[in-house]
Amino acid sequence: MKLNKNQLELINKQLIRLKENSDNDKNNKKSFNGFYKNKLGDIKTIKNQEEFEELPFTDKNGLREVYPLGLQAVSDEEIVRIHSSGTTGTPVIISYNVKDIENWAMMFERCYKMDGFTNKDIIHITPGYGLWTAAIGFQSGAERLGAMSIPMGPGNTDKQLTMMMDLKSSVLCVTSFYVLLLAEEISKRGINDQIHLKK
């Protein structure tokens, strides 16, 4: 994929913003520790596709090294929520401002639309609510779409299947492991004809 002019402008705007915020220890906050400044080095802007492809990669270990809030590039007063990833080792904490949350919901809404879902769908959400960002993203996107969302969270298979049947869920948001378990239970109970899932 070749970057267009608008994409290059947006990337350069973000590079400048990250370096400025990373370089500026506002109010002596620990969160501004120079992560992006150190990562980007002397790079100020990029002029073309080739320079974009030379930008340094960030791996999980690099993200863990700046725990807890070293990835944050705005002041604490702008942060309205945190999420975290990782089930082993040092967690990676991502700070969200209001715009981040709006963008995250918009991306989930786009995913639903790209799959052909509308506000007539009933979206059954089984991932865990909490520090992991998936469930609340699925829900926020469904709400932007105007679809009914069922924020079940994980576990309690009996209740999951009852709600799925009674409310006629058409979309299932689920981890690969749990969908296999649900499929086995649906088959074992002989309730395939009572399940209305499209996807």
C-alpha positions as CSV (number, residue, x, y, z in Angstrom):
1,M,0.0,0.0,0.0
2,K,1.4,3.4,-1.0
3,L,0.9,6.3,1.4
4,N,-1.0,9.2,-0.1
5,K,-0.3,12.9,0.7
6,N,-3.0,13.2,3.4
7,Q,-1.6,10.1,5.2
8,L,1.9,11.6,5.1
9,E,0.6,14.8,6.6
10,L,-1.2,13.0,9.4
11,I,1.8,10.9,10.2
12,N,4.1,14.0,10.3
13,K,1.6,15.8,12.5
14,Q,1.6,12.9,14.9
15,L,5.4,12.6,14.9
16,I,5.8,16.3,15.8
17,R,3.1,16.0,18.6
18,L,4.7,12.9,20.1
19,K,8.2,14.4,20.2
20,E,7.0,17.7,21.6
21,N,5.0,16.1,24.4
22,S,7.7,13.5,25.1
23,D,10.3,16.2,25.3
24,N,8.3,18.4,27.6
25,D,8.2,17.3,31.2
26,K,5.1,19.3,32.0
27,N,4.6,19.8,35.8
28,N,7.4,17.3,36.4
29,K,5.0,14.4,35.6
30,K,6.5,11.0,35.5
31,S,4.5,10.1,32.5
32,F,6.6,12.4,30.2
33,N,9.7,10.2,30.3
34,G,11.0,10.7,26.8
35,F,9.8,7.4,25.4
36,Y,8.8,8.8,22.0
37,K,11.7,11.2,21.8
38,N,14.2,8.4,22.5
39,K,12.4,6.0,20.1
40,L,12.3,8.5,17.2
41,G,15.8,10.0,17.7
42,D,16.5,12.7,15.2
43,I,13.5,12.0,13.0
44,K,11.3,15.1,12.8
45,T,9.1,14.4,9.8
46,I,9.1,11.9,6.9
47,K,8.9,12.9,3.2
48,N,8.0,9.7,1.5
49,Q,7.1,6.0,1.6
50,E,10.7,4.9,2.0
51,E,11.3,7.1,5.0
52,F,8.0,5.8,6.5
53,E,9.3,2.3,6.2
54,E,12.4,3.2,8.0
55,L,10.6,4.3,11.2
56,P,11.7,2.2,14.2
57,F,9.6,-0.7,15.4
58,T,8.3,-0.9,18.9
59,D,8.1,-4.4,20.5
60,K,6.3,-5.5,23.6
61,N,9.4,-5.4,25.8
62,G,10.0,-1.8,24.9
63,L,6.4,-1.0,26.0
64,R,6.9,-2.9,29.2
65,E,10.1,-1.0,30.1
66,V,8.1,2.3,30.5
67,Y,5.5,0.9,33.0
68,P,3.3,2.3,34.4
69,L,2.5,5.5,32.3
70,G,5.6,6.0,30.2
71,L,3.6,5.7,26.9
72,Q,1.3,8.6,27.9
73,A,1.9,11.7,25.8
74,V,-0.6,14.1,27.3
75,S,-1.0,15.4,30.9
76,D,-2.8,13.3,33.5
77,E,-5.6,15.8,33.5
78,E,-6.5,14.8,29.9
79,I,-6.7,11.1,30.7
80,V,-10.1,9.7,31.3
81,R,-9.5,6.0,31.3
82,I,-6.7,3.4,31.2
83,H,-6.6,0.0,29.7
84,S,-4.0,-2.7,30.0
85,S,-2.8,-5.6,28.0
86,G,-0.8,-8.7,28.8
87,T,-1.6,-11.7,30.9
88,T,2.0,-12.4,31.9
89,G,4.9,-10.2,32.9
90,T,4.7,-6.5,33.3
91,P,1.5,-5.1,32.0
92,V,1.4,-2.5,29.2
93,I,-0.8,0.4,30.3
94,I,-2.5,2.6,27.6
95,S,-3.9,5.9,28.6
96,Y,-7.0,7.1,26.8
97,N,-8.2,10.7,26.5
98,V,-11.8,11.6,25.3
99,K,-10.8,11.6,21.6
100,D,-9.1,8.2,21.9
101,I,-12.3,6.7,23.3
102,E,-14.3,8.3,20.5
103,N,-11.9,7.0,17.9
104,W,-11.9,3.5,19.4
105,A,-15.7,3.3,19.3
106,M,-15.7,4.6,15.8
107,M,-13.3,1.9,14.7
108,F,-15.5,-0.8,16.2
109,E,-18.5,0.7,14.5
110,R,-16.7,0.6,11.2
111,C,-15.9,-3.1,11.7
112,Y,-19.5,-3.8,12.3
113,K,-20.5,-1.9,9.2
114,M,-17.9,-3.6,7.1
115,D,-19.3,-6.9,8.1
116,G,-22.8,-5.7,7.0
117,F,-24.3,-5.2,10.5
118,T,-26.8,-2.5,11.2
119,N,-28.9,-1.0,14.0
120,K,-31.3,-4.0,13.5
121,D,-28.7,-6.4,14.8
122,I,-28.5,-7.6,18.4
123,I,-24.8,-7.8,19.5
124,H,-24.0,-10.3,22.3
125,I,-20.6,-9.4,24.0
126,T,-18.8,-12.1,25.9
127,P,-15.2,-10.8,26.5
128,G,-14.4,-9.5,30.0
129,Y,-15.0,-6.0,31.0
130,G,-12.2,-4.4,32.9
131,L,-8.7,-3.4,32.0
132,W,-8.8,-5.3,28.7
133,T,-10.2,-3.0,26.1
134,A,-12.1,-5.5,23.9
135,A,-15.5,-5.7,25.6
136,I,-16.0,-2.0,26.1
137,G,-14.9,-1.4,22.5
138,F,-17.4,-3.9,21.2
139,Q,-20.1,-2.2,23.2
140,S,-19.2,1.4,22.3
141,G,-19.1,0.5,18.6
142,A,-22.5,-1.2,18.9
143,E,-23.9,1.8,20.6
144,R,-22.5,4.1,17.9
145,L,-24.1,1.8,15.3
146,G,-27.4,2.1,17.1
147,A,-27.6,-1.6,17.7
148,M,-28.8,-3.3,20.9
149,S,-25.8,-4.6,22.8
150,I,-25.9,-7.3,25.4
151,P,-22.9,-6.8,27.8
152,M,-22.7,-10.3,29.1
153,G,-19.0,-10.6,29.8
154,P,-17.3,-14.0,30.2
155,G,-18.6,-17.2,31.7
156,N,-22.0,-18.4,33.0
157,T,-22.7,-20.4,29.8
158,D,-26.2,-21.3,30.9
159,K,-27.2,-17.6,31.1
160,Q,-25.2,-16.8,27.9
161,L,-27.3,-19.4,25.9
162,T,-30.6,-18.3,27.5
163,M,-30.0,-14.7,26.7
164,M,-28.8,-15.6,23.2
165,M,-32.0,-17.5,22.5
166,D,-34.5,-15.3,24.3
167,L,-33.1,-12.0,22.9
168,K,-32.3,-13.5,19.4
169,S,-28.7,-12.3,19.3
170,S,-27.5,-12.0,15.7
171,V,-23.9,-11.1,16.4
172,L,-21.5,-12.8,18.8
173,C,-18.4,-11.1,20.0
174,V,-16.3,-13.8,21.6
175,T,-12.8,-15.2,22.0
176,S,-11.8,-18.2,19.9
177,F,-11.7,-20.5,22.9
178,Y,-15.1,-19.5,24.3
179,V,-16.8,-19.8,21.0
180,L,-15.7,-23.4,20.7
181,L,-17.1,-24.1,24.2
182,L,-20.4,-22.4,23.3
183,A,-20.7,-24.3,20.0
184,E,-20.2,-27.6,21.9
185,E,-22.9,-26.7,24.4
186,I,-25.3,-25.6,21.7
187,S,-24.8,-28.9,19.9
188,K,-24.9,-31.0,23.1
189,R,-28.2,-29.4,24.1
190,G,-29.7,-29.7,20.7
191,I,-30.7,-26.0,20.5
192,N,-29.2,-25.1,17.1
193,D,-32.6,-24.1,15.8
194,Q,-33.0,-21.6,18.7
195,I,-29.8,-19.8,18.0
196,H,-30.2,-16.8,15.6
197,L,-26.5,-15.8,15.1
198,K,-25.5,-14.5,11.7
199,K,-21.8,-14.2,12.7
